[in-house]
Amino acid sequence: MPNLRGIVQQLKTERDRAQREVERLSAALMALGNLGSQSGGLRRVGTVKRRKPLSATARRKIAAAQRARWAKWKAARRSK
């Protein structure tokens, strides 16, 4: 059984090394993630920024503007 204890000790050592490596990688990802943010504040990796819901009026205005853009594009395409 002394050989088994050595193997267990090696596995624990490897686990600790891997854990330190993951912590370093997480720190690097967090630093790189903050480069693109304009606020410069800390953000957690993997968080999702939720958008505020649009009102029905705002959705109608956006849809009307998109329909106008499509109509303009289609008219230009037909004239060619």
VEXMIKE-912367 format. One record per residue: residue number from 1; residue in three letters; y, x, z of N, C-alpha, C, O in turn. Coordinates in steps of 0.02 Angstrom, whole numbers. Layout:
N
SITE  seq  type  n.py  n.px  n.pz  ca.py  ca.px  ca.pz  c.py  c.px  c.pz  o.py  o.px  o.pz
SITE  NUM  ALA  Y  X  Z  Y  X  Z  Y  X  Z  Y  X  Z;
...
//
This chain:
80
SITE  seq  type  n.py  n.px  n.pz  ca.py  ca.px  ca.pz  c.py  c.px  c.pz  o.py  o.px  o.pz
SITE  1  MET  -60  39  0  0  0  0  64  41  0  117  13  -15;
SITE  2  PRO  63  105  15  125  144  14  156  143  -56  218  145  -63;
SITE  3  ASN  115  141  -109  140  139  -177  178  74  -189  229  74  -225;
SITE  4  LEU  155  19  -161  188  -46  -169  256  -45  -136  304  -74  -162;
SITE  5  ARG  262  -13  -78  326  -8  -44  376  31  -86  435  14  -90;
SITE  6  GLY  353  83  -118  397  123  -161  422  82  -221  480  87  -240;
SITE  7  ILE  377  42  -249  395  0  -305  447  -52  -283  496  -65  -319;
SITE  8  VAL  436  -82  -225  483  -131  -200  551  -99  -187  603  -129  -203;
SITE  9  GLN  551  -40  -160  614  -4  -148  650  11  -213  711  4  -217;
SITE  10  GLN  613  32  -264  644  46  -329  674  -17  -359  728  -16  -388;
SITE  11  LEU  638  -73  -352  663  -137  -378  727  -158  -343  774  -183  -375;
SITE  12  LYS  730  -148  -277  790  -165  -240  849  -121  -262  905  -146  -270;
SITE  13  THR  835  -58  -272  887  -12  -294  913  -32  -363  973  -32  -376;
SITE  14  GLU  867  -49  -408  886  -71  -476  925  -136  -473  973  -145  -511;
SITE  15  ARG  905  -182  -429  941  -245  -422  1013  -233  -400  1059  -263  -426;
SITE  16  ASP  1022  -189  -351  1089  -174  -327  1132  -142  -381  1192  -157  -387;
SITE  17  ARG  1102  -98  -420  1138  -65  -475  1158  -117  -527  1215  -116  -551;
SITE  18  ALA  1113  -163  -543  1128  -214  -593  1183  -261  -567  1226  -283  -605;
SITE  19  GLN  1181  -276  -503  1232  -320  -474  1301  -287  -477  1351  -320  -493;
SITE  20  ARG  1305  -223  -463  1368  -187  -469  1393  -187  -541  1453  -194  -554;
SITE  21  GLU  1347  -179  -588  1365  -179  -659  1392  -247  -680  1442  -251  -716;
SITE  22  VAL  1361  -300  -657  1385  -368  -673  1454  -379  -645  1497  -409  -677;
SITE  23  GLU  1467  -356  -584  1533  -363  -554  1585  -325  -595  1641  -349  -604;
SITE  24  ARG  1568  -265  -619  1614  -227  -660  1629  -263  -726  1686  -266  -748;
SITE  25  LEU  1576  -291  -756  1586  -328  -819  1628  -390  -808  1670  -406  -850;
SITE  26  SER  1618  -424  -753  1658  -484  -737  1731  -465  -729  1775  -501  -752;
SITE  27  ALA  1744  -410  -695  1813  -387  -686  1844  -369  -753  1903  -385  -765;
SITE  28  ALA  1806  -337  -797  1832  -320  -863  1847  -382  -904  1899  -386  -937;
SITE  29  LEU  1803  -432  -901  1814  -494  -938  1876  -530  -911  1915  -558  -950;
SITE  30  MET  1885  -530  -846  1943  -564  -817  2007  -528  -839  2057  -561  -854;
SITE  31  ALA  2005  -462  -840  2064  -424  -861  2080  -437  -934  2139  -446  -952;
SITE  32  LEU  2030  -439  -976  2041  -452  -1047  2062  -524  -1058  2102  -538  -1103;
SITE  33  GLY  2036  -570  -1019  2055  -640  -1026  2127  -651  -1008  2160  -695  -1036;
SITE  34  ASN  2154  -612  -962  2224  -619  -942  2272  -589  -992  2332  -604  -989;
SITE  35  LEU  2248  -548  -1038  2294  -517  -1086  2323  -570  -1132  2381  -564  -1153;
SITE  36  GLY  2285  -621  -1149  2309  -672  -1195  2349  -726  -1162  2383  -764  -1197;
SITE  37  SER  2348  -730  -1097  2385  -784  -1064  2458  -765  -1059  2475  -708  -1045;
SITE  38  GLN  2501  -814  -1068  2573  -801  -1065  2599  -803  -995  2649  -771  -978;
SITE  39  SER  2565  -841  -952  2590  -847  -884  2575  -783  -844  2611  -768  -796;
SITE  40  GLY  2523  -747  -863  2506  -686  -828  2469  -699  -763  2451  -652  -728;
SITE  41  GLY  2458  -761  -747  2423  -779  -685  2348  -769  -693  2322  -763  -748;
SITE  42  LEU  2314  -768  -637  2242  -760  -638  2209  -825  -657  2227  -878  -631;
SITE  43  ARG  2161  -821  -701  2121  -880  -719  2049  -863  -710  2028  -806  -721;
SITE  44  ARG  2010  -909  -689  1939  -898  -682  1906  -899  -750  1926  -938  -794;
SITE  45  VAL  1857  -857  -759  1820  -855  -821  1778  -917  -827  1742  -936  -780;
SITE  46  GLY  1782  -950  -884  1741  -1009  -896  1773  -1074  -876  1741  -1126  -881;
SITE  47  THR  1835  -1074  -853  1868  -1137  -835  1895  -1170  -898  1914  -1137  -945;
SITE  48  VAL  1896  -1235  -897  1919  -1274  -954  1986  -1305  -936  1993  -1338  -884;
SITE  49  LYS  2035  -1295  -978  2100  -1325  -967  2099  -1395  -999  2091  -1402  -1059;
SITE  50  ARG  2108  -1445  -958  2105  -1514  -982  2174  -1536  -1007  2226  -1518  -980;
SITE  51  ARG  2172  -1575  -1061  2233  -1601  -1090  2250  -1668  -1059  2205  -1705  -1037;
SITE  52  LYS  2313  -1684  -1058  2334  -1749  -1035  2317  -1800  -1089  2324  -1785  -1148;
SITE  53  PRO  2296  -1859  -1070  2280  -1909  -1120  2343  -1934  -1156  2396  -1939  -1125;
SITE  54  LEU  2336  -1949  -1220  2393  -1973  -1259  2397  -2049  -1252  2347  -2083  -1245;
SITE  55  SER  2458  -2073  -1254  2467  -2146  -1253  2447  -2174  -1321  2442  -2138  -1370;
SITE  56  ALA  2437  -2240  -1322  2419  -2273  -1385  2475  -2266  -1436  2463  -2258  -1495;
SITE  57  THR  2537  -2269  -1412  2594  -2262  -1457  2596  -2193  -1488  2608  -2186  -1548;
SITE  58  ALA  2583  -2142  -1448  2583  -2073  -1474  2527  -2064  -1525  2536  -2031  -1576;
SITE  59  ARG  2468  -2093  -1512  2413  -2088  -1560  2430  -2122  -1625  2413  -2097  -1679;
SITE  60  ARG  2463  -2181  -1622  2483  -2216  -1683  2533  -2175  -1723  2528  -2172  -1784;
SITE  61  LYS  2581  -2143  -1689  2630  -2102  -1724  2597  -2042  -1758  2613  -2025  -1815;
SITE  62  ILE  2551  -2011  -1723  2515  -1953  -1752  2473  -1975  -1812  2472  -1941  -1863;
SITE  63  ALA  2439  -2033  -1806  2399  -2058  -1861  2442  -2075  -1921  2423  -2060  -1978;
SITE  64  ALA  2500  -2106  -1910  2545  -2122  -1965  2570  -2059  -1999  2574  -2057  -2061;
SITE  65  ALA  2587  -2009  -1961  2610  -1946  -1990  2555  -1913  -2031  2568  -1885  -2084;
SITE  66  GLN  2493  -1917  -2007  2437  -1887  -2043  2425  -1926  -2108  2412  -1895  -2160;
SITE  67  ARG  2429  -1992  -2105  2420  -2032  -2166  2474  -2015  -2217  2460  -2011  -2277;
SITE  68  ALA  2535  -2004  -2194  2590  -1985  -2239  2576  -1917  -2271  2588  -1908  -2330;
SITE  69  ARG  2550  -1870  -2231  2534  -1804  -2259  2479  -1809  -2312  2483  -1777  -2364;
SITE  70  TRP  2428  -1850  -2299  2374  -1859  -2347  2400  -1892  -2410  2382  -1872  -2466;
SITE  71  ALA  2443  -1943  -2403  2470  -1977  -2461  2511  -1929  -2504  2505  -1930  -2566;
SITE  72  LYS  2551  -1887  -2472  2591  -1838  -2509  2545  -1788  -2545  2558  -1770  -2602;
SITE  73  TRP  2491  -1766  -2511  2445  -1718  -2541  2409  -1750  -2600  2400  -1718  -2652;
SITE  74  LYS  2387  -1813  -2592  2351  -1848  -2647  2397  -1860  -2706  2376  -1854  -2764;
SITE  75  ALA  2460  -1877  -2692  2508  -1889  -2747  2520  -1824  -2785  2525  -1825  -2847;
SITE  76  ALA  2526  -1769  -2750  2537  -1705  -2784  2475  -1686  -2824  2481  -1655  -2877;
SITE  77  ARG  2417  -1703  -2799  2355  -1686  -2834  2348  -1727  -2899  2323  -1702  -2949;
SITE  78  ARG  2368  -1791  -2896  2363  -1834  -2955  2411  -1813  -3010  2397  -1820  -3069;
SITE  79  SER  2469  -1787  -2991  2519  -1769  -3040  2503  -1705  -3078  2534  -1690  -3128;
SITE  80  LYS  2454  -1667  -3055  2436  -1604  -3088  2394  -1615  -3149  2374  -1567  -3182;
//
